Amino acid sequence: MPDLGTYAVEVSLAYGVSLLLLVAIVALSVAQARRTKRLLDEAEARWKK
């Protein structure tokens, strides 16, 4: 890791927050995709009856 001097805490915190936000966005996207697939499967099952 490069020498960040007096900004080491701020830079590390920014990296941590960015990583946390990326993980949250991916998790929400996966959850939304699963929910949408479930709803579409249910709608398709009703249509086939």
DODO-972335 format. One record per residue: residue number from 1; x, y negated, z of N, C-alpha, C in turn. Coordinates in Angstrom, 1 decimal. Each point is the difference from the previous one (the first is absolute). Example, Ala and Ser with C-alpha at 12.3 -4.5 7.8 and 13.67 -1.06 7.14 Angstrom:
# residues 2
<atom><lose>1</lose><n_px>13.2</n_px><n_py>5.7</n_py><n_pz>7.8</n_pz><ca_px>-0.9</ca_px><ca_py>-1.2</ca_py><ca_pz>0.0</ca_pz><c_px>0.9</c_px><c_py>-1.2</c_py><c_pz>0.0</c_pz></atom>
<atom><lose>2</lose><n_px>-0.4</n_px><n_py>-1.1</n_py><n_pz>-0.7</n_pz><ca_px>0.9</ca_px><ca_py>-1.1</ca_py><ca_pz>0.0</ca_pz><c_px>-0.8</c_px><c_py>-1.1</c_py><c_pz>0.8</c_pz></atom>
END
This chain:
# residues 49
<atom><lose>1</lose><n_px>0.9</n_px><n_py>1.2</n_py><n_pz>0.0</n_pz><ca_px>-0.9</ca_px><ca_py>-1.2</ca_py><ca_pz>0.0</ca_pz><c_px>0.9</c_px><c_py>-1.2</c_py><c_pz>0.0</c_pz></atom>
<atom><lose>2</lose><n_px>-0.4</n_px><n_py>-1.0</n_py><n_pz>-0.8</n_pz><ca_px>0.9</ca_px><ca_py>-1.2</ca_py><ca_pz>-0.1</ca_pz><c_px>-0.1</c_px><c_py>-0.8</c_py><c_pz>1.3</c_pz></atom>
<atom><lose>3</lose><n_px>1.0</n_px><n_py>-0.8</n_py><n_pz>0.3</n_pz><ca_px>0.0</ca_px><ca_py>-0.8</ca_py><ca_pz>1.2</ca_pz><c_px>-1.0</c_px><c_py>-1.1</c_py><c_pz>-0.2</c_pz></atom>
<atom><lose>4</lose><n_px>-1.0</n_px><n_py>-0.1</n_py><n_pz>0.8</n_pz><ca_px>-1.0</ca_px><ca_py>-1.0</ca_py><ca_pz>-0.1</ca_pz><c_px>0.1</c_px><c_py>-1.1</c_py><c_pz>0.9</c_pz></atom>
<atom><lose>5</lose><n_px>1.0</n_px><n_py>0.1</n_py><n_pz>0.9</n_pz><ca_px>0.3</ca_px><ca_py>-1.1</ca_py><ca_pz>0.9</ca_pz><c_px>-1.1</c_px><c_py>-0.3</c_py><c_pz>1.0</c_pz></atom>
<atom><lose>6</lose><n_px>-0.4</n_px><n_py>-1.2</n_py><n_pz>0.1</n_pz><ca_px>-1.0</ca_px><ca_py>-0.4</ca_py><ca_pz>0.9</ca_pz><c_px>-1.4</c_px><c_py>0.3</c_py><c_pz>-0.4</c_pz></atom>
<atom><lose>7</lose><n_px>-0.2</n_px><n_py>0.4</n_py><n_pz>-1.3</n_pz><ca_px>-1.3</ca_px><ca_py>0.3</ca_py><ca_pz>-0.5</ca_pz><c_px>-0.3</c_px><c_py>1.5</c_py><c_pz>0.0</c_pz></atom>
<atom><lose>8</lose><n_px>0.8</n_px><n_py>0.8</n_py><n_pz>0.6</n_pz><ca_px>-0.2</ca_px><ca_py>1.5</ca_py><ca_pz>0.0</ca_pz><c_px>-1.4</c_px><c_py>0.4</c_py><c_pz>0.5</c_pz></atom>
<atom><lose>9</lose><n_px>-0.4</n_px><n_py>-0.6</n_py><n_pz>1.1</n_pz><ca_px>-1.3</ca_px><ca_py>0.4</ca_py><ca_pz>0.6</ca_pz><c_px>-1.1</c_px><c_py>-0.4</c_py><c_pz>-1.0</c_pz></atom>
<atom><lose>10</lose><n_px>0.0</n_px><n_py>-1.2</n_py><n_pz>-0.5</n_pz><ca_px>-1.0</ca_px><ca_py>-0.4</ca_py><ca_pz>-0.9</ca_pz><c_px>-0.1</c_px><c_py>0.8</c_py><c_pz>-1.3</c_pz></atom>
<atom><lose>11</lose><n_px>1.2</n_px><n_py>0.3</n_py><n_pz>-0.6</n_pz><ca_px>0.0</ca_px><ca_py>0.8</ca_py><ca_pz>-1.2</ca_pz><c_px>-0.5</c_px><c_py>1.4</c_py><c_pz>0.3</c_pz></atom>
<atom><lose>12</lose><n_px>0.5</n_px><n_py>0.6</n_py><n_pz>1.1</n_pz><ca_px>-0.5</ca_px><ca_py>1.4</ca_py><ca_pz>0.3</ca_pz><c_px>-1.5</c_px><c_py>0.0</c_py><c_pz>0.3</c_pz></atom>
<atom><lose>13</lose><n_px>-0.5</n_px><n_py>-1.0</n_py><n_pz>0.7</n_pz><ca_px>-1.4</ca_px><ca_py>-0.1</ca_py><ca_pz>0.2</ca_pz><c_px>-0.8</c_px><c_py>-0.1</c_py><c_pz>-1.3</c_pz></atom>
<atom><lose>14</lose><n_px>0.5</n_px><n_py>-0.8</n_py><n_pz>-0.9</n_pz><ca_px>-0.7</ca_px><ca_py>-0.2</ca_py><ca_pz>-1.3</ca_pz><c_px>0.0</c_px><c_py>1.3</c_py><c_pz>-0.8</c_pz></atom>
<atom><lose>15</lose><n_px>1.1</n_px><n_py>0.8</n_py><n_pz>0.0</n_pz><ca_px>0.0</ca_px><ca_py>1.3</ca_py><ca_pz>-0.6</ca_pz><c_px>-1.0</c_px><c_py>0.9</c_py><c_pz>0.7</c_pz></atom>
<atom><lose>16</lose><n_px>0.0</n_px><n_py>0.0</n_py><n_pz>1.3</n_pz><ca_px>-0.9</ca_px><ca_py>0.9</ca_py><ca_pz>0.7</ca_pz><c_px>-1.5</c_px><c_py>-0.3</c_py><c_pz>-0.3</c_pz></atom>
<atom><lose>17</lose><n_px>-0.3</n_px><n_py>-1.3</n_py><n_pz>0.0</n_pz><ca_px>-1.4</ca_px><ca_py>-0.4</ca_py><ca_pz>-0.3</ca_pz><c_px>-0.4</c_px><c_py>0.3</c_py><c_pz>-1.4</c_pz></atom>
<atom><lose>18</lose><n_px>1.0</n_px><n_py>-0.2</n_py><n_pz>-1.0</n_pz><ca_px>-0.3</ca_px><ca_py>0.3</ca_py><ca_pz>-1.4</ca_pz><c_px>-0.2</c_px><c_py>1.5</c_py><c_pz>-0.1</c_pz></atom>
<atom><lose>19</lose><n_px>0.8</n_px><n_py>0.8</n_py><n_pz>0.6</n_pz><ca_px>-0.2</ca_px><ca_py>1.5</ca_py><ca_pz>-0.1</ca_pz><c_px>-1.3</c_px><c_py>0.4</c_py><c_pz>0.6</c_pz></atom>
<atom><lose>20</lose><n_px>-0.4</n_px><n_py>-0.6</n_py><n_pz>1.1</n_pz><ca_px>-1.2</ca_px><ca_py>0.4</ca_py><ca_pz>0.7</ca_pz><c_px>-1.2</c_px><c_py>-0.4</c_py><c_pz>-0.9</c_pz></atom>
<atom><lose>21</lose><n_px>0.1</n_px><n_py>-1.2</n_py><n_pz>-0.7</n_pz><ca_px>-1.1</ca_px><ca_py>-0.4</ca_py><ca_pz>-0.9</ca_pz><c_px>-0.1</c_px><c_py>0.9</c_py><c_pz>-1.2</c_pz></atom>
<atom><lose>22</lose><n_px>1.1</n_px><n_py>0.4</n_py><n_pz>-0.5</n_pz><ca_px>0.0</ca_px><ca_py>0.9</ca_py><ca_pz>-1.2</ca_pz><c_px>-0.6</c_px><c_py>1.4</c_py><c_pz>0.4</c_pz></atom>
<atom><lose>23</lose><n_px>0.3</n_px><n_py>0.5</n_py><n_pz>1.1</n_pz><ca_px>-0.6</ca_px><ca_py>1.3</ca_py><ca_pz>0.5</ca_pz><c_px>-1.5</c_px><c_py>-0.2</c_py><c_pz>0.2</c_pz></atom>
<atom><lose>24</lose><n_px>-0.4</n_px><n_py>-1.1</n_py><n_pz>0.6</n_pz><ca_px>-1.4</ca_px><ca_py>-0.3</ca_py><ca_pz>0.2</ca_pz><c_px>-0.8</c_px><c_py>0.0</c_py><c_pz>-1.3</c_pz></atom>
<atom><lose>25</lose><n_px>0.6</n_px><n_py>-0.7</n_py><n_pz>-1.0</n_pz><ca_px>-0.6</ca_px><ca_py>-0.2</ca_py><ca_pz>-1.3</ca_pz><c_px>-0.2</c_px><c_py>1.4</c_py><c_pz>-0.7</c_pz></atom>
<atom><lose>26</lose><n_px>1.1</n_px><n_py>0.8</n_py><n_pz>0.1</n_pz><ca_px>-0.1</ca_px><ca_py>1.3</ca_py><ca_pz>-0.6</ca_pz><c_px>-1.0</c_px><c_py>0.9</c_py><c_pz>0.7</c_pz></atom>
<atom><lose>27</lose><n_px>-0.1</n_px><n_py>-0.1</n_py><n_pz>1.3</n_pz><ca_px>-0.9</ca_px><ca_py>0.8</ca_py><ca_pz>0.8</ca_pz><c_px>-1.5</c_px><c_py>-0.4</c_py><c_pz>-0.4</c_pz></atom>
<atom><lose>28</lose><n_px>-0.2</n_px><n_py>-1.3</n_py><n_pz>0.0</n_pz><ca_px>-1.4</ca_px><ca_py>-0.4</ca_py><ca_pz>-0.4</ca_pz><c_px>-0.3</c_px><c_py>0.4</c_py><c_pz>-1.4</c_pz></atom>
<atom><lose>29</lose><n_px>0.9</n_px><n_py>-0.1</n_py><n_pz>-0.9</n_pz><ca_px>-0.3</ca_px><ca_py>0.4</ca_py><ca_pz>-1.4</ca_pz><c_px>-0.3</c_px><c_py>1.5</c_py><c_pz>-0.1</c_pz></atom>
<atom><lose>30</lose><n_px>0.7</n_px><n_py>0.8</n_py><n_pz>0.7</n_pz><ca_px>-0.2</ca_px><ca_py>1.4</ca_py><ca_pz>0.0</ca_pz><c_px>-1.4</c_px><c_py>0.3</c_py><c_pz>0.6</c_pz></atom>
<atom><lose>31</lose><n_px>-0.3</n_px><n_py>-0.7</n_py><n_pz>1.1</n_pz><ca_px>-1.3</ca_px><ca_py>0.2</ca_py><ca_pz>0.7</ca_pz><c_px>-1.2</c_px><c_py>-0.4</c_py><c_pz>-0.9</c_pz></atom>
<atom><lose>32</lose><n_px>0.2</n_px><n_py>-1.1</n_py><n_pz>-0.7</n_pz><ca_px>-1.0</ca_px><ca_py>-0.5</ca_py><ca_pz>-0.9</ca_pz><c_px>-0.2</c_px><c_py>1.0</c_py><c_pz>-1.2</c_pz></atom>
<atom><lose>33</lose><n_px>1.1</n_px><n_py>0.5</n_py><n_pz>-0.5</n_pz><ca_px>-0.1</ca_px><ca_py>1.0</ca_py><ca_pz>-1.1</ca_pz><c_px>-0.7</c_px><c_py>1.2</c_py><c_pz>0.4</c_pz></atom>
<atom><lose>34</lose><n_px>0.3</n_px><n_py>0.5</n_py><n_pz>1.2</n_pz><ca_px>-0.7</ca_px><ca_py>1.2</ca_py><ca_pz>0.5</ca_pz><c_px>-1.5</c_px><c_py>-0.2</c_py><c_pz>0.2</c_pz></atom>
<atom><lose>35</lose><n_px>-0.3</n_px><n_py>-1.2</n_py><n_pz>0.5</n_pz><ca_px>-1.4</ca_px><ca_py>-0.3</ca_py><ca_pz>0.2</ca_pz><c_px>-0.7</c_px><c_py>-0.1</c_py><c_pz>-1.3</c_pz></atom>
<atom><lose>36</lose><n_px>0.6</n_px><n_py>-0.7</n_py><n_pz>-1.0</n_pz><ca_px>-0.7</ca_px><ca_py>-0.2</ca_py><ca_pz>-1.3</ca_pz><c_px>-0.1</c_px><c_py>1.4</c_py><c_pz>-0.7</c_pz></atom>
<atom><lose>37</lose><n_px>0.9</n_px><n_py>0.9</n_py><n_pz>0.1</n_pz><ca_px>-0.1</ca_px><ca_py>1.3</ca_py><ca_pz>-0.6</ca_pz><c_px>-1.1</c_px><c_py>0.8</c_py><c_pz>0.7</c_pz></atom>
<atom><lose>38</lose><n_px>-0.1</n_px><n_py>-0.1</n_py><n_pz>1.3</n_pz><ca_px>-1.1</ca_px><ca_py>0.7</ca_py><ca_pz>0.7</ca_pz><c_px>-1.3</c_px><c_py>-0.5</c_py><c_pz>-0.4</c_pz></atom>
<atom><lose>39</lose><n_px>-0.2</n_px><n_py>-1.4</n_py><n_pz>-0.1</n_pz><ca_px>-1.3</ca_px><ca_py>-0.6</ca_py><ca_pz>-0.4</ca_pz><c_px>-0.3</c_px><c_py>0.4</c_py><c_pz>-1.5</c_pz></atom>
<atom><lose>40</lose><n_px>1.0</n_px><n_py>0.0</n_py><n_pz>-0.8</n_pz><ca_px>-0.3</ca_px><ca_py>0.4</ca_py><ca_pz>-1.4</ca_pz><c_px>-0.3</c_px><c_py>1.5</c_py><c_pz>-0.1</c_pz></atom>
<atom><lose>41</lose><n_px>0.6</n_px><n_py>0.8</n_py><n_pz>0.8</n_pz><ca_px>-0.3</ca_px><ca_py>1.5</ca_py><ca_pz>0.0</ca_pz><c_px>-1.5</c_px><c_py>0.2</c_py><c_pz>0.5</c_pz></atom>
<atom><lose>42</lose><n_px>-0.4</n_px><n_py>-0.8</n_py><n_pz>1.0</n_pz><ca_px>-1.3</ca_px><ca_py>0.1</ca_py><ca_pz>0.5</ca_pz><c_px>-1.0</c_px><c_py>-0.4</c_py><c_pz>-1.0</c_pz></atom>
<atom><lose>43</lose><n_px>0.3</n_px><n_py>-1.1</n_py><n_pz>-0.7</n_pz><ca_px>-0.9</ca_px><ca_py>-0.5</ca_py><ca_pz>-1.0</ca_pz><c_px>-0.2</c_px><c_py>0.9</c_py><c_pz>-1.2</c_pz></atom>
<atom><lose>44</lose><n_px>1.1</n_px><n_py>0.6</n_py><n_pz>-0.4</n_pz><ca_px>0.0</ca_px><ca_py>1.0</ca_py><ca_pz>-1.0</ca_pz><c_px>-0.8</c_px><c_py>1.3</c_py><c_pz>0.4</c_pz></atom>
<atom><lose>45</lose><n_px>0.2</n_px><n_py>0.4</n_py><n_pz>1.2</n_pz><ca_px>-0.8</ca_px><ca_py>1.1</ca_py><ca_pz>0.5</ca_pz><c_px>-1.5</c_px><c_py>-0.2</c_py><c_pz>0.0</c_pz></atom>
<atom><lose>46</lose><n_px>-0.4</n_px><n_py>-1.3</n_py><n_pz>0.3</n_pz><ca_px>-1.4</ca_px><ca_py>-0.3</ca_py><ca_pz>0.0</ca_pz><c_px>-0.5</c_px><c_py>-0.1</c_py><c_pz>-1.4</c_pz></atom>
<atom><lose>47</lose><n_px>0.8</n_px><n_py>-0.4</n_py><n_pz>-1.0</n_pz><ca_px>-0.4</ca_px><ca_py>-0.2</ca_py><ca_pz>-1.4</ca_pz><c_px>-0.2</c_px><c_py>1.4</c_py><c_pz>-0.6</c_pz></atom>
<atom><lose>48</lose><n_px>0.8</n_px><n_py>1.0</n_py><n_pz>0.4</n_pz><ca_px>-0.1</ca_px><ca_py>1.3</ca_py><ca_pz>-0.6</ca_pz><c_px>-1.2</c_px><c_py>0.8</c_py><c_pz>0.5</c_pz></atom>
<atom><lose>49</lose><n_px>-0.6</n_px><n_py>-0.4</n_py><n_pz>1.1</n_pz><ca_px>-1.2</ca_px><ca_py>0.7</ca_py><ca_pz>0.5</ca_pz><c_px>-1.2</c_px><c_py>0.0</c_py><c_pz>-0.8</c_pz></atom>
END
